[in-house]
Amino acid sequence: MRKRRFLWRLFLASLIFLSIGNGLRAQDAPPHGQTSSRDSPVSQIDRGVTFPVELTTEVLGNLVGGTSREVIADTLLNLGLELDLTKLAHWPDATISIRAIYAGGESLTMKAVHDFNTLSNIDTYDGVRLYDAWFQQELLHGTFSLRLGQLLADAEFFNSDYASLFLNSSFGAIPVVSQNLDAPVFPIAAPGARVRFMPDDSFYFQSAVFSGDVGKPERNNKHNLRFSLSEADGVLLFLEAGYVLHPKPKDPGAIRNKILTGTYKLGGDFDSKDFADTAGRRSHRGNYSIYFVVDQELWHTGPHPTDGLAGFARIGIAPEDRNTVTFYSDAGLNFRGVSQLRPQDILGIAFSYTQLSDKLISPSGQALSSHHEEILELSYQAAFGAHFIAQPDLQFIFNPGAVPSAATAVVAGVRLNIQF
């Protein structure tokens, strides 16, 4: 019965959305390269003040495996205020951005699957909270950039443009960061500063420092208004260097179809706090991880330079004596322009592997078996104009929870995204 209700909800949601979208003009399609459906309301600053608004809602059901058959609905409302100080106050190359979010709904991870990596990247503690708020100053025509305020690390570090298509949270904030540290990643920001240096279109270097303890949304930081900078919190430092292979000219008319662009990133983090030993021994001073990210176009099939096949891969490692996640890797393929009738649609497939420390013990002091979780996700993003996206999604979650072993879960659903 629950399966039937789930399929009926899924059918109705898709039918309504497709009916709306088919009436939109093809020239209103979203910008090329836009795949994220959670964090980035599209907004072009015109007169200096804009209010980007984005609504994301989804229906997901656990069809097989996990602990029970359940169907849930989730919603995330993202509200923003963007100020271009160049136009408002004649302050060259300065910007202010403030965003707030409202999350509501149920968690399929908590109700039925109990996976280690949360299967939906909008699944979070319900309520209203400040998302991020920052001031940014660019210098020397964008060569230097300074950002100050309540910041998110996963907005600028360890991310993959092509991985942002997928719904599972493991393809967002890399688990060697999100699962090991009190890091400023969705849905909680932290006081911090970010510096970026980009001498040309091919190279960049960036660094950021944050408060080392962002708190917990369900306990001491419900509305993300905790601006703690105490010595006990420590500091969290990120470093990242990147290389862009064959950067695209700023003039779209100068782009040649056969040039394949890629981005390669090497980065890491260091947290100055004390960390408990995973095996219950003496605690450790400080913690760190290292990661590598690749985004690479593989094949152009159409007249636009983003049409065709592109791939991504990420690897992260962390010491096993003080971390839950010691190794993580993912990889995937995106194909844009599935047909001439749907040139903006994206079909994607991705796989992730999360390895937990072999030294983990249970509360009773016994060694734990298994220590890994794998995810296979297939997703299709259908764009209808510049403001509407429908995204059917299918996930296979192998060994959900990583410890102990559990039956493979099969999760299906659809995400709807509206940008105003």
DAHU-V680594 format. One record per residue. N is the residue number from 1. RES is the residue in one letter. SS is DSSP state (A for helix, B for strand, O for the rest). PSI is psi in whole degrees, 0 to 359 (999 if undefined). Layout:
BEGIN
n & res & ss & psi
N & RES & SS & PSI
N & RES & SS & PSI
END
This chain:
BEGIN
n & res & ss & psi
1 & M & O & 316
2 & R & A & 323
3 & K & A & 318
4 & R & A & 316
5 & R & A & 320
6 & F & A & 312
7 & L & A & 325
8 & W & A & 317
9 & R & A & 317
10 & L & A & 317
11 & F & A & 315
12 & L & A & 316
13 & A & A & 315
14 & S & A & 319
15 & L & A & 314
16 & I & A & 314
17 & F & A & 318
18 & L & A & 326
19 & S & A & 320
20 & I & A & 313
21 & G & A & 327
22 & N & O & 343
23 & G & O & 358
24 & L & O & 153
25 & R & O & 146
26 & A & A & 328
27 & Q & A & 352
28 & D & A & 16
29 & A & O & 153
30 & P & O & 160
31 & P & O & 147
32 & H & O & 138
33 & G & O & 348
34 & Q & O & 113
35 & T & O & 339
36 & S & O & 142
37 & S & O & 32
38 & R & O & 310
39 & D & O & 345
40 & S & O & 79
41 & P & O & 132
42 & V & O & 127
43 & S & O & 130
44 & Q & O & 116
45 & I & O & 123
46 & D & O & 290
47 & R & O & 7
48 & G & O & 343
49 & V & B & 125
50 & T & B & 158
51 & F & O & 76
52 & P & O & 136
53 & V & B & 135
54 & E & B & 133
55 & L & B & 125
56 & T & B & 127
57 & T & B & 150
58 & E & B & 154
59 & V & B & 124
60 & L & B & 145
61 & G & B & 143
62 & N & B & 110
63 & L & B & 325
64 & V & B & 149
65 & G & O & 199
66 & G & O & 216
67 & T & O & 342
68 & S & O & 166
69 & R & O & 116
70 & E & O & 154
71 & V & B & 133
72 & I & B & 163
73 & A & B & 138
74 & D & B & 150
75 & T & B & 141
76 & L & B & 122
77 & L & B & 126
78 & N & B & 117
79 & L & B & 134
80 & G & B & 161
81 & L & B & 122
82 & E & B & 130
83 & L & B & 120
84 & D & B & 102
85 & L & A & 343
86 & T & A & 317
87 & K & A & 327
88 & L & A & 322
89 & A & A & 13
90 & H & O & 35
91 & W & O & 104
92 & P & O & 134
93 & D & O & 39
94 & A & B & 141
95 & T & B & 146
96 & I & B & 134
97 & S & B & 133
98 & I & B & 131
99 & R & B & 143
100 & A & B & 154
101 & I & B & 152
102 & Y & B & 124
103 & A & B & 137
104 & G & B & 153
105 & G & B & 193
106 & E & O & 166
107 & S & O & 115
108 & L & A & 329
109 & T & A & 313
110 & M & A & 327
111 & K & A & 323
112 & A & A & 332
113 & V & A & 318
114 & H & O & 42
115 & D & O & 159
116 & F & O & 313
117 & N & O & 116
118 & T & O & 129
119 & L & O & 347
120 & S & O & 130
121 & N & O & 6
122 & I & O & 5
123 & D & O & 112
124 & T & O & 175
125 & Y & O & 130
126 & D & O & 146
127 & G & B & 179
128 & V & B & 136
129 & R & B & 154
130 & L & B & 134
131 & Y & B & 297
132 & D & B & 161
133 & A & B & 121
134 & W & B & 159
135 & F & B & 135
136 & Q & B & 134
137 & Q & B & 126
138 & E & B & 146
139 & L & B & 154
140 & L & O & 51
141 & H & O & 39
142 & G & O & 1
143 & T & O & 319
144 & F & B & 145
145 & S & B & 132
146 & L & B & 129
147 & R & B & 131
148 & L & B & 143
149 & G & B & 210
150 & Q & B & 103
151 & L & B & 162
152 & L & O & 126
153 & A & A & 323
154 & D & A & 357
155 & A & A & 338
156 & E & O & 347
157 & F & O & 155
158 & F & O & 23
159 & N & O & 161
160 & S & O & 130
161 & D & O & 320
162 & Y & O & 329
163 & A & A & 339
164 & S & A & 348
165 & L & A & 327
166 & F & O & 153
167 & L & O & 330
168 & N & O & 135
169 & S & A & 340
170 & S & A & 334
171 & F & A & 1
172 & G & O & 254
173 & A & O & 121
174 & I & O & 132
175 & P & A & 336
176 & V & A & 346
177 & V & A & 305
178 & S & A & 329
179 & Q & O & 348
180 & N & O & 334
181 & L & O & 161
182 & D & O & 72
183 & A & O & 152
184 & P & O & 81
185 & V & O & 163
186 & F & O & 128
187 & P & O & 21
188 & I & O & 126
189 & A & O & 176
190 & A & B & 154
191 & P & B & 133
192 & G & B & 178
193 & A & B & 138
194 & R & B & 133
195 & V & B & 134
196 & R & B & 134
197 & F & B & 123
198 & M & O & 90
199 & P & O & 332
200 & D & O & 187
201 & D & O & 353
202 & S & O & 336
203 & F & B & 148
204 & Y & B & 157
205 & F & B & 134
206 & Q & B & 152
207 & S & B & 148
208 & A & B & 147
209 & V & B & 134
210 & F & B & 162
211 & S & B & 140
212 & G & O & 0
213 & D & O & 108
214 & V & O & 350
215 & G & O & 185
216 & K & O & 132
217 & P & O & 334
218 & E & O & 355
219 & R & O & 280
220 & N & O & 9
221 & N & O & 55
222 & K & O & 322
223 & H & O & 13
224 & N & O & 40
225 & L & O & 21
226 & R & O & 107
227 & F & O & 66
228 & S & O & 131
229 & L & O & 34
230 & S & O & 159
231 & E & A & 326
232 & A & A & 333
233 & D & A & 336
234 & G & O & 190
235 & V & B & 150
236 & L & B & 122
237 & L & B & 134
238 & F & B & 140
239 & L & B & 139
240 & E & B & 136
241 & A & B & 143
242 & G & B & 152
243 & Y & B & 131
244 & V & B & 117
245 & L & B & 125
246 & H & O & 63
247 & P & O & 143
248 & K & O & 136
249 & P & O & 151
250 & K & O & 336
251 & D & O & 110
252 & P & A & 331
253 & G & A & 344
254 & A & A & 356
255 & I & O & 130
256 & R & O & 136
257 & N & O & 330
258 & K & O & 351
259 & I & O & 127
260 & L & O & 119
261 & T & O & 143
262 & G & B & 156
263 & T & B & 132
264 & Y & B & 126
265 & K & B & 137
266 & L & B & 127
267 & G & B & 179
268 & G & B & 176
269 & D & B & 159
270 & F & B & 130
271 & D & B & 128
272 & S & B & 354
273 & K & B & 173
274 & D & B & 142
275 & F & B & 134
276 & A & O & 148
277 & D & O & 136
278 & T & O & 337
279 & A & O & 9
280 & G & O & 12
281 & R & O & 201
282 & R & O & 142
283 & S & O & 164
284 & H & B & 144
285 & R & B & 115
286 & G & B & 163
287 & N & B & 159
288 & Y & B & 165
289 & S & B & 162
290 & I & B & 142
291 & Y & B & 159
292 & F & B & 135
293 & V & B & 136
294 & V & B & 128
295 & D & B & 123
296 & Q & B & 126
297 & E & B & 141
298 & L & B & 331
299 & W & B & 128
300 & H & B & 132
301 & T & O & 343
302 & G & O & 184
303 & P & O & 333
304 & H & O & 144
305 & P & O & 347
306 & T & O & 356
307 & D & O & 135
308 & G & B & 205
309 & L & B & 136
310 & A & B & 154
311 & G & B & 162
312 & F & B & 159
313 & A & B & 145
314 & R & B & 146
315 & I & B & 137
316 & G & B & 142
317 & I & B & 152
318 & A & B & 152
319 & P & O & 138
320 & E & O & 344
321 & D & O & 350
322 & R & O & 10
323 & N & O & 149
324 & T & O & 311
325 & V & B & 122
326 & T & B & 338
327 & F & B & 138
328 & Y & B & 142
329 & S & B & 147
330 & D & B & 163
331 & A & B & 152
332 & G & B & 170
333 & L & B & 139
334 & N & B & 136
335 & F & B & 113
336 & R & B & 137
337 & G & O & 56
338 & V & O & 326
339 & S & B & 165
340 & Q & O & 334
341 & L & O & 336
342 & R & B & 67
343 & P & O & 340
344 & Q & O & 351
345 & D & O & 152
346 & I & B & 127
347 & L & B & 129
348 & G & B & 149
349 & I & B & 137
350 & A & B & 155
351 & F & B & 140
352 & S & B & 151
353 & Y & B & 123
354 & T & B & 120
355 & Q & B & 126
356 & L & B & 161
357 & S & O & 138
358 & D & O & 351
359 & K & O & 3
360 & L & O & 141
361 & I & B & 157
362 & S & O & 167
363 & P & O & 335
364 & S & O & 355
365 & G & O & 4
366 & Q & O & 145
367 & A & B & 144
368 & L & O & 143
369 & S & O & 172
370 & S & O & 180
371 & H & O & 36
372 & H & B & 155
373 & E & B & 137
374 & E & B & 147
375 & I & B & 130
376 & L & B & 122
377 & E & B & 135
378 & L & B & 126
379 & S & B & 148
380 & Y & B & 119
381 & Q & B & 115
382 & A & B & 118
383 & A & B & 133
384 & F & B & 91
385 & G & O & 190
386 & A & O & 352
387 & H & O & 356
388 & F & B & 134
389 & I & B & 134
390 & A & B & 136
391 & Q & B & 92
392 & P & B & 147
393 & D & B & 142
394 & L & B & 129
395 & Q & B & 137
396 & F & B & 118
397 & I & B & 107
398 & F & B & 132
399 & N & O & 54
400 & P & O & 133
401 & G & O & 340
402 & A & O & 320
403 & V & O & 121
404 & P & O & 186
405 & S & O & 141
406 & A & O & 165
407 & A & O & 141
408 & T & O & 131
409 & A & B & 141
410 & V & B & 117
411 & V & B & 132
412 & A & B & 154
413 & G & B & 188
414 & V & B & 139
415 & R & B & 136
416 & L & B & 135
417 & N & B & 129
418 & I & B & 129
419 & Q & B & 125
420 & F & O & 999
END
